[in-house]
């Protein structure tokens, strides 16, 4: 009956406010229908996840030419995940159920219902809104000052930019112990460069002492890895970055440690009694052994990454306590934390982590690595409440990433539209505006590689040396994807080197060194242009309302409306020119030229009224 019913949860005409709502905040629902023509009673059915249905009587608002409009306002008094649909009881004792599957907007709901996320209001990092994030793998970004080489087992490379070692050793293990020398001072030296991109937040992959080059096998949470520098070097970076309007996020890897760590100490590298050495170690309760000492639970069955029990009181106190790791480093002036594999951090741990960080800095950011819709995700049999207050401010926005790349490659506009509308409906607005909008990370193929023809890449050796067959075509798609990344709700995050046109398949091919002096100038100019546009158009892009205009035939267009300005973004990934009649007297902010009414194939425009653009 979708031609007889209309309800669109992302329009204030039908639901206000759009998206998630705060506890005790008034939320208004309304919907229209033309049949049945004898409505006796109209109800809203609202069910909290795992609880019983509650019915609310809806009030008649109007009738015009046989189209009825009913509405209801209510306040939800407890946070949680809720699902709702509408019921019409007719005068002849029949009941009609109106759910998401009965409407044109089926993908906005779940299991026949629409979703409502209710959250507890909390403090958070408004400073991230409208900004630009930049992700850095420290060993591969830049060398600053005298290079430090402190590990006896390491292979210290002097061929910056060469292919990282990817072959397994004689025992079949990939060791990840080749180091190119990037460090914290090197990042500090490039702050002016990052500001030229419009960057307002740097997310650093792990910097704590660890055996590997990637540092996800933490050796000591209280030490900066000596190859990267010292705590004083980090403090200098934070201070100098702050003066340029840039905040620093550290990567917190708290679901596991390294086996070569002060806590586990499998190889006796540390002057401590680790859990591997003794069941009486102070660290022993952190870990789970099937057979002591060699059979223990480890992250994804990777033996060098023994898994920790985050709910162990001693471990939780060590990370989240008054003198714990989170407060220790946040006191240095951090902007916040990115929490690795947030799915594997229990709710109690996340609650404590958030409270610990907020105690030091109320506007600190807690960004969680979540690959799916974070509003309704279940992990390890538990429905997660990341976005319901007191846990995460933002998450890694993989849903946008996947469908942006798909759209610019094959024109799947409707799919991209459904994904965006779904997230807008399910997330609180305060989360939506802070989403980490990515196109590539250290865990994924480089965006340029993902968008191009790389030839035969069936084997690891082929992927190691793969080069795009038509680089120009891939760059064209990259430009379309980045326009979306920079203008959709959320905050774009650039993976170091993407702005320089770097290529690369999976780890470690996506972790080559930044090509200083050899960046692709065309790509770099494009990123800088988008950075300037984003910086200048804060009113529309930081918190502006999103409304889709077109999502068909390879064209995706939408509007971002702020309090005082409005932008229209049109991306044409199709094969035919797209005519846009409402673009009269507009300037394309990408070219700086008046808009002529058509968007050519494989082209994007960001339109602003000429008078406003001139002002």
C-alpha positions as CSV (number, residue, x, y, z in Angstrom):
1,X,0.0,0.0,0.0
2,X,2.9,2.3,-0.5
3,X,0.9,4.5,-2.9
4,X,-1.6,5.1,-0.2
5,X,0.6,5.8,2.7
6,X,3.4,8.4,3.2
7,X,5.9,8.6,6.0
8,X,9.4,9.8,5.6
9,X,11.4,9.8,8.8
10,X,14.1,12.1,7.5
11,X,11.7,15.0,6.9
12,X,10.6,17.3,9.7
13,X,7.2,17.2,8.2
14,X,6.8,13.6,9.3
15,X,9.2,13.3,12.2
16,X,10.8,16.0,14.3
17,X,13.6,16.0,15.2
18,X,15.2,14.0,12.4
19,X,17.5,11.2,13.5
20,X,18.1,10.1,17.1
21,X,16.4,12.0,20.0
22,X,17.6,12.8,23.5
23,X,16.0,11.3,26.6
24,X,12.9,13.4,27.6
25,X,13.1,15.3,24.3
26,X,9.7,15.8,22.7
27,X,9.5,13.9,19.4
28,X,6.7,14.4,17.0
29,X,5.4,11.8,14.5
30,X,2.9,12.3,11.7
31,X,1.9,10.3,8.6
32,X,-0.7,10.5,5.9
33,X,-2.9,7.8,4.3
34,X,-5.8,7.6,1.9
35,X,-7.0,4.1,2.9
36,X,-8.7,2.8,4.8
37,X,-11.3,5.6,4.3
38,X,-13.0,4.8,7.6
39,X,-10.2,5.1,10.3
40,X,-11.7,4.6,13.7
41,X,-8.4,4.7,15.7
42,X,-4.9,5.4,14.6
43,X,-2.0,4.3,16.8
44,X,1.8,4.6,17.0
45,X,3.4,1.3,18.2
46,X,6.7,1.9,19.9
47,X,8.8,-1.0,21.2
48,X,12.1,-0.8,23.1
49,X,14.6,-3.4,22.0
50,X,13.9,-6.6,24.0
51,X,10.8,-5.2,25.7
52,X,7.0,-5.0,25.2
53,X,5.1,-2.9,22.7
54,X,3.6,0.4,23.9
55,X,0.7,2.0,22.0
56,X,0.1,5.8,21.7
57,X,-3.1,7.2,20.3
58,X,-2.5,9.5,17.3
59,X,-4.7,12.6,16.8
60,X,-6.5,13.6,13.7
61,X,-4.8,16.7,12.1
62,X,-6.5,17.2,8.7
63,X,-8.2,15.6,5.8
64,X,-7.9,16.8,2.2
65,X,-9.4,15.1,-0.8
66,X,-9.5,11.8,1.0
67,X,-6.0,12.0,2.4
68,X,-5.9,11.8,6.2
69,X,-3.1,13.2,8.4
70,X,-2.6,12.0,12.0
71,X,0.1,12.9,14.5
72,X,1.4,12.4,18.0
73,X,4.0,13.9,20.2
74,X,5.7,12.1,23.1
75,X,8.8,12.0,25.3
76,X,10.9,8.8,25.7
77,X,12.2,8.6,29.2
78,X,15.0,6.1,28.9
79,X,17.8,5.6,26.5
80,X,17.9,2.7,24.1
81,X,17.1,1.4,20.7
82,X,13.4,1.6,19.8
83,X,11.4,0.4,16.8
84,X,8.0,1.7,15.7
85,X,5.2,1.3,13.2
86,X,1.6,2.6,12.8
87,X,-1.7,0.9,13.3
88,X,-5.1,1.8,11.9
89,X,-8.2,0.3,13.5
90,X,-11.1,0.7,11.1
91,X,-14.8,1.2,12.0
92,X,-15.5,-2.3,10.7
93,X,-13.1,-3.9,13.2
94,X,-10.1,-4.5,10.9
95,X,-6.6,-3.5,11.7
96,X,-4.1,-2.2,9.1
97,X,-0.4,-2.2,10.0
98,X,1.8,0.4,8.4
99,X,5.6,-0.4,8.7
100,X,8.8,0.3,6.9
101,X,8.2,-2.5,4.5
102,X,4.9,-0.9,3.4
103,X,6.4,2.4,2.4
104,X,8.7,3.5,-0.4
105,X,11.4,4.0,2.3
106,X,11.7,0.4,3.2
107,X,15.5,0.5,3.9
108,X,15.1,3.1,6.6
109,X,13.5,0.6,8.9
110,X,14.4,-2.8,10.4
111,X,12.3,-5.9,10.2
112,X,9.2,-3.9,9.1
113,X,9.7,-1.1,11.7
114,X,11.5,2.2,11.6
115,X,14.3,2.7,14.1
116,X,14.4,5.4,16.8
117,X,17.7,5.8,18.7
118,X,17.3,7.5,22.1
119,X,20.4,8.8,23.8
120,X,21.5,10.5,27.0
121,X,22.8,14.0,26.3
122,X,26.5,14.3,27.2
123,X,29.4,16.6,26.7
124,X,31.5,16.1,23.6
125,X,33.9,17.6,21.0
126,X,32.1,20.2,19.0
127,X,35.5,21.4,17.7
128,X,35.6,18.5,15.3
129,X,32.5,19.6,13.4
130,X,33.3,21.1,10.0
131,X,36.9,20.1,10.3
132,X,39.2,17.7,8.4
133,X,41.0,14.7,9.9
134,X,44.3,13.3,8.7
135,X,45.5,9.8,9.5
136,X,49.2,9.1,9.9
137,X,51.2,5.8,10.3
138,X,54.2,7.4,12.1
139,X,56.9,5.2,10.7
140,X,56.0,6.0,7.1
141,X,55.1,9.7,7.2
142,X,58.3,11.8,7.7
143,X,61.7,11.7,9.4
144,X,62.5,14.7,11.7
145,X,65.8,15.3,13.4
146,X,68.2,12.6,14.2
147,X,66.9,9.2,13.5
148,X,66.6,6.8,16.5
149,X,67.4,3.1,16.0
150,X,66.9,1.3,19.3
151,X,65.8,-2.2,18.4
152,X,68.5,-4.9,18.0
153,X,66.2,-7.2,15.9
154,X,64.9,-4.5,13.6
155,X,65.8,-4.0,9.9
156,X,66.4,-0.2,9.6
157,X,65.8,0.8,6.1
158,X,67.6,3.7,4.4
159,X,65.5,3.5,1.1
160,X,62.6,5.8,2.0
161,X,59.7,5.1,-0.4
162,X,60.7,1.5,-1.3
163,X,58.4,-1.4,-1.0
164,X,57.9,-2.6,2.6
165,X,58.9,-6.2,3.3
166,X,55.9,-8.4,2.8
167,X,57.4,-11.9,2.4
168,X,57.2,-14.4,5.2
169,X,60.4,-15.6,6.9
170,X,61.6,-19.2,6.9
171,X,59.0,-20.0,9.6
172,X,56.2,-18.6,7.5
173,X,55.7,-15.5,9.6
174,X,55.5,-11.9,8.3
175,X,57.5,-10.1,11.0
176,X,56.7,-6.4,10.3
177,X,60.1,-5.4,11.7
178,X,61.4,-3.2,8.9
179,X,61.5,0.4,9.9
180,X,61.8,3.4,7.6
181,X,62.4,6.0,10.3
182,X,59.3,8.2,10.4
183,X,58.9,9.8,13.8
184,X,57.0,12.4,15.9
185,X,59.4,15.2,15.2
186,X,58.8,14.5,11.5
187,X,55.1,15.0,12.0
188,X,55.8,18.3,13.8
189,X,57.9,19.5,10.9
190,X,55.0,19.0,8.5
191,X,52.3,20.9,10.5
192,X,52.3,23.8,8.0
193,X,51.8,21.3,5.2
194,X,48.8,19.7,7.0
195,X,47.3,23.2,7.6
196,X,47.6,23.8,3.8
197,X,45.2,20.9,3.4
198,X,42.8,22.4,6.0
199,X,43.5,19.7,8.5
200,X,42.1,20.3,12.0
201,X,42.7,16.9,13.6
202,X,45.5,14.4,13.3
203,X,44.8,10.7,14.1
204,X,48.0,8.9,14.8
205,X,48.2,5.1,14.5
206,X,49.7,3.6,17.7
207,X,52.8,5.4,19.0
208,X,53.4,3.4,22.2
209,X,56.4,1.1,22.6
210,X,55.9,-2.1,20.6
211,X,57.9,-4.8,18.8
212,X,56.5,-4.1,15.3
213,X,56.5,-1.2,12.9
214,X,52.7,-0.8,13.1
215,X,52.6,-0.8,16.9
216,X,49.3,-2.7,17.3
217,X,51.2,-5.1,19.5
218,X,51.6,-2.8,22.5
219,X,54.7,-3.4,24.6
220,X,54.2,-0.6,27.2
221,X,51.3,1.8,27.2
222,X,53.3,4.3,29.4
223,X,56.1,4.7,26.9
224,X,56.3,6.4,23.5
225,X,58.2,4.0,21.3
226,X,61.8,5.2,21.4
227,X,62.2,4.9,17.6
228,X,59.4,7.5,17.4
229,X,60.8,9.8,20.0
230,X,59.9,10.7,23.6
231,X,57.0,11.9,25.6
232,X,58.5,15.4,25.3
233,X,58.4,15.1,21.5
234,X,54.7,14.2,21.7
235,X,54.0,17.1,24.0
236,X,55.8,19.4,21.6
237,X,53.7,18.1,18.7
238,X,50.5,18.6,20.7
239,X,51.5,22.1,21.7
240,X,52.6,23.2,18.2
241,X,49.6,21.6,16.5
242,X,47.2,23.2,19.0
243,X,48.6,26.7,18.0
244,X,47.7,25.9,14.4
245,X,44.2,24.8,15.3
246,X,45.0,21.1,15.1
247,X,44.0,18.5,17.7
248,X,45.8,15.2,18.2
249,X,44.0,11.8,18.6
250,X,46.0,8.8,19.8
251,X,45.1,5.2,18.8
252,X,44.1,3.2,21.9
253,X,44.6,-0.5,21.4
254,X,43.0,-2.0,24.5
255,X,41.6,-5.4,23.4
256,X,45.0,-7.1,23.3
257,X,48.7,-6.4,24.0
258,X,51.8,-7.7,22.4
259,X,53.4,-11.0,23.6
260,X,56.7,-9.1,23.7
261,X,55.4,-6.6,26.3
262,X,56.0,-5.6,29.9
263,X,52.6,-7.3,30.7
264,X,53.0,-10.7,29.0
265,X,56.8,-10.7,28.6
266,X,57.0,-14.0,26.6
267,X,60.6,-13.5,25.6
268,X,61.9,-11.9,28.8
269,X,62.6,-8.7,27.1
270,X,61.4,-6.6,30.1
271,X,62.5,-6.4,33.6
272,X,59.2,-7.6,34.9
273,X,57.3,-10.8,35.7
274,X,54.9,-11.1,32.9
275,X,51.7,-13.2,32.7
276,X,53.5,-15.7,30.4
277,X,56.3,-16.2,33.0
278,X,54.2,-16.7,36.1
279,X,50.6,-17.4,37.0
280,X,51.3,-15.2,40.1
281,X,52.2,-12.2,38.0
282,X,50.2,-9.1,38.7
283,X,49.3,-9.1,35.0
284,X,48.2,-12.8,35.0
285,X,44.4,-12.0,35.6
286,X,44.4,-9.9,32.4
287,X,44.9,-12.9,30.2
288,X,43.1,-16.3,29.7
289,X,45.2,-19.5,29.4
290,X,43.8,-22.8,28.2
291,X,47.1,-24.5,29.1
292,X,49.7,-22.4,30.9
293,X,51.9,-20.9,29.4
294,X,51.7,-21.7,25.7
295,X,48.0,-22.0,25.0
296,X,46.3,-18.7,25.5
297,X,43.5,-16.7,24.0
298,X,44.8,-14.3,21.4
299,X,43.3,-11.7,19.1
300,X,42.0,-13.4,15.9
301,X,44.3,-16.4,16.8
302,X,47.4,-14.3,16.2
303,X,49.9,-15.6,18.7
304,X,51.8,-12.4,19.1
305,X,48.6,-10.6,20.2
306,X,47.4,-12.2,23.5
307,X,43.9,-11.1,24.3
308,X,43.1,-9.2,27.5
309,X,40.0,-9.5,29.7
310,X,38.8,-5.8,29.6
311,X,36.4,-6.5,32.5
312,X,39.2,-7.6,34.8
313,X,39.2,-4.9,37.6
314,X,43.0,-4.6,37.6
315,X,43.1,-4.1,33.8
316,X,40.2,-1.6,33.8
317,X,41.8,0.4,36.5
318,X,45.2,0.3,34.7
319,X,43.6,1.8,31.6
320,X,40.7,3.9,33.0
321,X,41.6,4.6,36.6
322,X,42.6,7.9,38.2
323,X,46.3,7.2,37.3
324,X,45.4,5.1,34.3
325,X,46.7,5.3,30.7
326,X,43.8,7.3,29.3
327,X,44.1,10.1,31.9
328,X,47.9,10.0,31.9
329,X,48.1,10.9,28.2
330,X,45.0,13.0,27.9
331,X,46.4,15.3,30.6
332,X,49.2,16.1,28.1
333,X,46.6,18.0,26.0
334,X,45.3,15.4,23.6
335,X,42.2,16.1,21.6
336,X,41.0,12.5,22.3
337,X,41.3,8.9,21.3
338,X,40.5,6.5,18.5
339,X,39.5,3.2,20.1
340,X,40.7,0.2,18.1
341,X,38.2,-2.6,17.5
342,X,35.5,-1.0,19.7
343,X,33.3,-4.1,19.1
344,X,35.6,-6.1,21.4
345,X,35.5,-3.5,24.2
346,X,32.7,-4.4,26.6
347,X,30.1,-1.7,27.6
348,X,31.4,-1.4,31.1
349,X,34.9,-0.8,29.8
350,X,33.7,1.8,27.3
351,X,31.7,3.5,30.0
352,X,34.8,3.8,32.2
353,X,36.9,4.9,29.3
354,X,34.6,7.7,28.4
355,X,34.2,8.8,32.0
356,X,38.0,8.8,32.5
357,X,38.7,10.9,29.4
358,X,35.8,13.3,30.1
359,X,37.1,13.9,33.6
360,X,40.3,15.3,32.2
361,X,38.9,17.0,29.2
362,X,35.1,17.4,28.8
363,X,35.5,18.1,25.0
364,X,37.8,15.2,24.3
365,X,36.8,13.0,21.4
366,X,36.2,9.3,21.6
367,X,36.1,7.7,18.2
368,X,35.4,4.0,17.9
369,X,36.4,1.6,15.1
370,X,33.1,0.2,14.0
371,X,32.6,-1.1,10.5
372,X,28.8,-1.4,10.4
373,X,25.8,0.7,11.5
374,X,26.9,1.6,15.0
375,X,23.4,2.4,16.2
376,X,22.0,-1.1,16.1
377,X,25.1,-3.4,15.9
378,X,25.2,-6.6,17.9
379,X,28.7,-7.9,18.8
380,X,29.4,-11.2,20.5
381,X,25.7,-11.7,21.3
382,X,25.2,-8.2,22.8
383,X,23.4,-5.2,21.3
384,X,25.8,-2.4,21.6
385,X,24.9,1.1,22.9
386,X,27.9,3.1,21.5
387,X,25.8,6.1,20.4
388,X,23.3,6.2,23.3
389,X,25.5,8.5,25.5
390,X,28.5,8.0,27.7
391,X,30.6,6.0,25.2
392,X,31.5,7.1,21.7
393,X,31.2,10.5,20.1
394,X,31.9,9.2,16.6
395,X,32.7,6.0,14.6
396,X,34.6,5.1,11.5
397,X,32.0,5.6,8.7
398,X,32.6,2.5,6.6
399,X,29.0,2.4,5.3
400,X,29.5,5.7,3.4
401,X,32.9,4.6,2.2
402,X,31.8,1.4,0.6
403,X,28.8,3.0,-1.3
404,X,30.7,6.1,-2.3
405,X,33.3,4.0,-4.0
406,X,30.6,1.8,-5.6
407,X,28.7,4.8,-6.9
408,X,31.7,6.5,-8.6
409,X,32.6,3.2,-10.1
410,X,29.2,2.0,-11.4
411,X,26.7,4.8,-10.8
412,X,24.8,3.0,-8.0
413,X,23.1,6.3,-6.9
414,X,20.0,4.7,-5.3
415,X,22.1,2.4,-3.1
416,X,24.2,5.3,-1.9
417,X,21.1,7.3,-1.2
418,X,19.6,4.5,0.9
419,X,22.8,4.1,2.9
420,X,23.0,7.9,3.7
421,X,19.3,8.2,4.6
422,X,19.6,5.1,6.8
423,X,22.5,6.5,8.8
424,X,20.8,10.0,9.1
425,X,17.7,8.3,10.5
426,X,19.5,6.0,12.9
427,X,22.2,8.3,14.3
428,X,21.9,11.2,16.7
429,X,22.6,14.5,14.8
430,X,25.4,15.2,17.2
431,X,27.1,11.9,16.1
432,X,26.2,12.4,12.4
433,X,28.1,15.7,12.3
434,X,31.2,14.1,13.7
435,X,31.4,10.9,11.7
436,X,34.8,9.9,10.5
437,X,34.2,9.8,6.7
438,X,36.9,7.7,5.2
439,X,37.8,6.5,1.7
440,X,40.8,4.5,2.8
441,X,42.7,3.6,5.9
442,X,45.7,1.4,7.0
443,X,43.2,-1.5,7.0
444,X,42.0,-1.1,3.4
445,X,43.3,-0.8,-0.2
446,X,44.4,2.7,-1.1
447,X,41.4,4.6,-2.6
448,X,43.1,5.2,-5.9
449,X,44.0,1.6,-6.3
450,X,40.4,0.6,-5.4
451,X,39.0,2.8,-8.1
452,X,41.3,1.7,-11.0
453,X,42.3,-1.2,-13.2
454,X,45.3,-2.8,-11.8
455,X,45.7,-5.7,-14.2
456,X,46.4,-9.2,-12.9
457,X,46.6,-9.0,-9.1
458,X,45.8,-12.6,-8.3
459,X,48.9,-13.2,-6.3
460,X,50.7,-11.3,-3.5
461,X,53.7,-10.6,-5.6
462,X,51.5,-9.1,-8.3
463,X,49.7,-6.9,-5.8
464,X,53.0,-5.8,-4.4
465,X,54.2,-4.3,-7.7
466,X,50.8,-3.4,-9.2
467,X,50.4,-0.1,-11.0
468,X,47.2,1.4,-12.3
469,X,46.7,0.8,-16.1
470,X,44.7,4.0,-16.5
471,X,45.8,6.3,-13.8
472,X,43.9,9.3,-15.3
473,X,40.6,7.5,-15.1
474,X,41.2,6.5,-11.5
475,X,42.0,10.1,-10.6
476,X,38.8,11.2,-12.2
477,X,36.8,8.8,-10.0
478,X,38.8,9.9,-7.0
479,X,37.8,13.5,-7.5
480,X,34.1,12.5,-7.6
481,X,34.5,10.4,-4.4
482,X,36.3,13.1,-2.5
483,X,33.7,15.7,-3.3
484,X,31.2,13.5,-1.7
485,X,33.5,12.7,1.2
486,X,34.1,16.5,1.9
487,X,30.4,17.6,1.6
488,X,28.3,14.8,3.0
489,X,27.4,15.0,6.8
490,X,30.4,14.1,8.9
491,X,34.1,14.9,8.8
492,X,36.4,13.8,6.0
493,X,39.5,11.8,7.0
494,X,42.4,11.7,4.6
495,X,44.7,8.7,4.9
496,X,48.3,10.0,4.6
497,X,49.4,10.0,1.0
498,X,46.0,9.7,-0.6
499,X,46.2,13.4,-1.3
500,X,49.6,12.7,-3.0
501,X,48.1,10.1,-5.3
502,X,49.6,7.0,-3.6
503,X,48.6,3.6,-4.8
504,X,48.7,0.2,-2.9
505,X,46.8,-2.9,-2.1
506,X,46.4,-4.5,1.4
507,X,48.9,-4.2,4.3
508,X,51.8,-3.5,3.9
509,X,51.3,-2.2,0.3
510,X,49.0,0.5,1.5
511,X,51.6,1.5,4.1
512,X,54.4,2.8,1.9
513,X,56.3,6.0,2.8
514,X,54.9,9.4,2.0
515,X,56.4,10.5,-1.4
516,X,57.9,13.9,-0.3
517,X,58.9,15.8,-3.5
518,X,57.1,13.4,-5.8
519,X,53.4,13.9,-4.9
520,X,50.9,13.9,-7.8
521,X,50.4,17.6,-8.2
522,X,47.0,17.3,-9.8
523,X,45.6,15.2,-6.9
524,X,47.2,17.4,-4.3
525,X,45.7,20.6,-5.8
526,X,42.3,18.9,-5.8
527,X,42.6,18.1,-2.1
528,X,43.7,21.5,-1.2
529,X,40.9,23.0,-3.2
530,X,38.4,20.9,-1.2
531,X,40.1,21.9,2.0
532,X,39.6,25.6,1.2
533,X,36.0,25.1,0.3
534,X,35.3,23.1,3.5
535,X,37.0,25.7,5.6
536,X,35.1,28.6,4.0
537,X,31.7,26.9,4.0
538,X,31.4,26.0,7.7
539,X,27.8,27.3,8.0
540,X,26.5,24.7,5.5
541,X,29.0,21.8,6.0
542,X,29.6,21.7,9.8
543,X,26.0,21.1,10.8
544,X,23.9,21.9,7.8
545,X,20.7,20.0,7.1
546,X,21.1,17.4,4.4
547,X,18.4,16.8,1.7
548,X,18.8,14.6,-1.3
549,X,17.7,16.0,-4.7
550,X,18.6,13.3,-7.2
551,X,19.7,9.7,-6.9
552,X,19.3,8.0,-10.3
553,X,21.0,7.3,-13.7
554,X,24.5,7.7,-12.3
555,X,23.7,11.2,-10.8
556,X,23.8,12.0,-7.1
557,X,22.8,15.4,-6.0
558,X,22.0,16.9,-2.6
559,X,21.7,20.2,-0.7
560,X,23.4,21.2,2.6
561,X,21.5,24.1,4.3
562,X,23.0,26.1,7.1
563,X,21.6,29.0,9.0
564,X,22.9,31.5,6.6
565,X,24.0,29.7,3.4
566,X,23.2,26.8,1.2
567,X,25.3,24.5,-1.1
568,X,24.1,22.2,-3.8
569,X,26.4,19.3,-4.7
570,X,26.0,17.4,-7.9
571,X,28.1,14.4,-8.8
572,X,27.6,12.9,-12.2
573,X,29.2,9.4,-12.4
574,X,27.0,8.6,-15.5
575,X,27.7,8.7,-19.2
576,X,25.4,11.6,-20.1
577,X,25.4,15.3,-19.2
578,X,23.0,16.2,-16.4
579,X,20.9,19.4,-16.7
580,X,20.1,21.2,-13.5
581,X,17.5,23.9,-14.0
582,X,17.7,25.4,-10.5
583,X,21.4,26.3,-10.8
584,X,20.9,29.7,-12.4
585,X,23.1,32.5,-11.0
586,X,25.2,30.0,-9.2
587,X,29.0,29.7,-8.9
588,X,30.8,26.3,-8.9
589,X,33.1,26.6,-6.0
590,X,35.4,23.9,-7.5
591,X,36.2,25.9,-10.7
592,X,35.3,29.4,-9.4
593,X,33.2,29.9,-12.6
594,X,29.5,30.6,-13.2
595,X,27.4,27.4,-13.5
596,X,26.2,26.9,-17.1
597,X,23.3,24.6,-16.2
598,X,24.9,21.2,-17.1
599,X,27.2,18.8,-15.3
600,X,29.3,16.9,-17.7
601,X,29.9,13.1,-17.2
602,X,32.5,12.2,-14.6
603,X,32.3,15.7,-13.2
604,X,31.2,17.2,-9.9
605,X,30.1,20.7,-8.9
606,X,29.6,22.5,-5.6
607,X,27.1,25.3,-6.3
608,X,26.5,28.4,-4.3
609,X,24.4,31.4,-5.2
610,X,26.6,33.9,-7.0
611,X,25.8,36.8,-4.7
612,X,26.5,34.7,-1.6
613,X,29.7,33.4,-3.2
614,X,30.9,36.9,-3.9
615,X,30.2,38.0,-0.4
